[in-house]
Amino acid sequence: MSMPATIERQDGEGQDTHQGLAWPVTAALRALAMDAVEQAKSGHPGAPMGMAEIAAVLWRGVMRHDPADPRWPDRDRFVLSNGHASMLLYGLLHLTGYDLPIEELKRFRQLHSKTPGHPEYRMTPGVETTTGPLGQGLTNAVGMALAERTLAAQFNRPGHAIVDHRTFVVLGDGCLMEGISHEAASLAGRLGLGKLIAVWDDNGISIDGKVTEWFSDDTPARFRAYGWQVIEGVDGHDPEAIARAFAQALADQTKPTLICARTTIGRGAPTKQGHQDTHGAPLGAEEIARTRAAMGWTHPPFHVPAEVYAAWDGRARGAALSAEWRDRFSTYAAAHPDLAAEFERRLAGDLPAGFADAAAVALTAETAAGAVATRKAGQIALTEFAKALPELLGGSADLAHSNLTFHPKSVPVTRDPAGNQILFGVREFGMSAIANGLALHGGFIPYVATFLVFSDYARNAVRMSALMGLRVIYVFTHDSISVGEDGPTHQPIEHVESLRLIPGLDVWRPADAAETAVAWTAALERRDGPTALILTRQALPPQPTSGLDVLAETGARVLRDAVGPCATLVATGSEVRLATDAAALLAQAGLPVRVVSVPCVERFEALPVEARAALVPAGTPVVVVEAGVTRGWRGLAGPAGRVVGLDRFGESAPEKDLLKEFGFTAERVADVVAAAVGGSAGGAA
C-alpha cells in the first residue's frame, strides 16, 4: 500500500502539528462541514470535524474509487453508518472530484439539493446507501462484503480476479448501541468477511452528553468475541497511526476488522470541541472564526484554494484504477466469454432470457399442486426460479424449514463461499438490513424470510428497502390467527396492514398456489422496489384460473361472477375461500354476488379509476374479508359496505375453533353480505 500522498501534510508554525490540526486537507474538510451546517442553521458539524484525519487517509490513499465513474463494479465501497455526519461524506465527494459542485454544499439540507441531511442512495453520486437509522449502515456493509465474497467465488477464475474489493464503514457509538450492530457483527465474524473494515469513531459523546453514563461496554472484547480482528489504541488525529491501522487491516483477509480510533468531536473548535454542543447544532459565527484561526485556515466560507483541491483530487488515480480493472475484465472476457456476459447481466439487474419460461413452468407446477399451503407454493415457485436465476441469494431467520425458503439447489455460504443460501440465525432485523446491502452491491436478488408476526423486528430495514427502491423479497409466513395453538404472541393481526402503509412496498397475500407463483414472478420482475409475500401455514384450495394472466399488473381478479350481482365480496389470502363458499350460500338464497381476490392492494389501487371499477363496481355494497385489522379496508367498503376482520388480538386454540370464535366462517360472511344488501341468507347462521 502506497502511503506518501496520504500522510503528507503542511503544518503551520505554532499549530498543533503532532495531531495535524493545520493539515490543509483536513482543514478543508472541517471548514466545509462548519460552513454548510452554519449556512443551513441545521446539522451535525462535530463528527465530520472529529473524523477528518481518518477520512483523509482513507480517501486519499487507501480506498480504491473513481470519482468520474462512481459505479464501476470493482470499486471499494464506503458506508457512513453514522449518517448524521453527512457533511463529512459530502466534503469528501466534492473535494475528490465527484459530480457534487460547491453550490450543492451551499444548499446543504435544502429542498431538492443533492446534499440532504442524511446521505441518500440514488440522490448523490458516490453515496452507496441511505444511512441515518443508526446501525443499519454497518449492517448494509456486512451485506456488501458478503456479496463481494460470494460474487468472487462464483465468477473469479485462476488468474482472473475480477471481483476483489473491500467494504469500508465508519460508525459511531450510537451504531454500536443499537441492537442490530450485535446481529450484524456476530454474523460477519462467523462468515469471516475479511474484506470488511470498520472504523469506530470513538469520541465518547452523544446527544445527551458523555456516553460513559450509559454505554460502558468493552467494545474491543465484544468484537474479538465475534471473531473480528481488533486494532485498538489508534489516535484518530494522527495520520501515520491511522495509515498503519489500515495497513494492518488490509493484511488480514481472514477476519473482518474493527479499528478503534479515539477522536475528539468538533476537533479544532476552541471552546466546543469534545462537547455535546457540537453534535447536532451549528457552531456559531464566533466559534467558527476561532476554529479557522486555530487551523490557520484564512479562507472565506466555502472557498478551497486550488492547491488544496489538487491535493485532494482523486480523478487521475481513480481513472487509472478503473481502467486497469476494465483491462482485466477484457482479458477475463476473452478467456471466459459466457461468464463475462453473465457477470454483466447480473450486475445490470436484468433477468435471464429464460425467465419467462421459468415463470410459466412455475405457474404450471402450482396449478397442478392442488390444495397446498401458500408457503409450500412459495417453495415450489422458488425451486423453479432457482434453476433459472443463479443470482437468487437468501435465507431465513432460523425458520427455513417453517418458511420453506430452501430448495434442492440450496448451498449454504458457510459451507461453500459460492453458495446461495444464508443461514441468518435468529436475527430478523440484521437479516433484512444485510439483504439491503446485498441488493445495493449488485449481482444478486436477495430474499429473506421469517414469520409475519416477526416482521416488526425487521420493519425499519423493510422501510429502508422501500425508501431506496431496492429489489428485495421478503417472505412472511404463518399469516393469521390460523397459526392456532401458538397463541396471540405468534398470531399477526395488524401486520399485513402495517406493511401496506410503507410507501413503495408491494404486499402480496395470494389466495392459492397459482396466485403465489404470480406473486413471486411479479416480485422478481420488479426493479424499483421491494416486495413482501404473505403466506399461509395451512393448506388452501385452488381457485379458478381466470385473470391470472393480468394479475401481476392489476393486483386483483374476478374469481366468481354473477348476472346482476347485488354485492361484491373482496378477500385476500386464506379468506378468499370463505368468500367463494359464502357466495355459494348466497346464490342458493337468491342473492348473486361477485367475488374478487385482491392479493396486491398496491397494484390494485394504482389502476385507473375505470379499471378498478371494472373489478369492484360502484353502486352495490362491497364486503371485504381479511383476518386482520379492518381500518385499511373501510375506504374500499364505503359507507354501504362492511369489513369482516379482526380488531383485537387472538387466542391460543386449534385453528378451527379460532375461526369459528372470531367469525371467519362462510355462514357469517354470508350473513354480513345479506345484511349489507338488506336481504336474507336463508339457512346461513
Secondary structure, DSSP 8 states (H G I E B T S, - for coil): ---HHHH-----TTS-TTTTTT-HHHHHHHHHHHHHHHHHT-S--HHHHHTHHHHHHIIIIIS---TT-TT-TT--EEEESSGGGHHHHHHHHHHHT-S--HHHHHTTT-TT-S--SS--TTTSTT--S---STTHHHHHHHHHHHHHHHHHHHH-BTTB------EEEEE-HHHHHSHHHHHHHHHHHHHT-TTEEEEEEE--EETTEEGGGT----HHHHHHHHT-EEEEEEETT-HHHHHHHHHHHHH--SS-EEEEEE--TTTT-TTTTTSGGGTSS---HHHHHHHHHHHT----TT---HHHHHHH--HHHHHHHHHHHHHHHHHHHHH-HHHHHHHHHHHHT---TTHHHHHHHHHHHHHTS-SEEHHHHHHHHHHHHHHH-TTEEEEESS-HHHHT---TT--BTTT-TT-SEEE--S-HHHHHHHHHHHHHHSS-EEEEEEEGGGHHHHHHHHHHHHHHT---EEEEE--SGGGGGG-TTT--SSHHHHHHTSTT-EEE--SSHHHHHHHHHHHHH--SS-EEEE--SSEE-----TTHHHHHHHS-EEEE--SS-SEEEEE-GGGHHHHHHHHHHHHHTT--EEEEE-SBHHHHHTS-HHHHHHHS-SSS-EEEE-SS-SGGGHHHH-TT-EEE---S---SS-HHHHHHHTT-SHHHHHHHHHHHHT---TT--
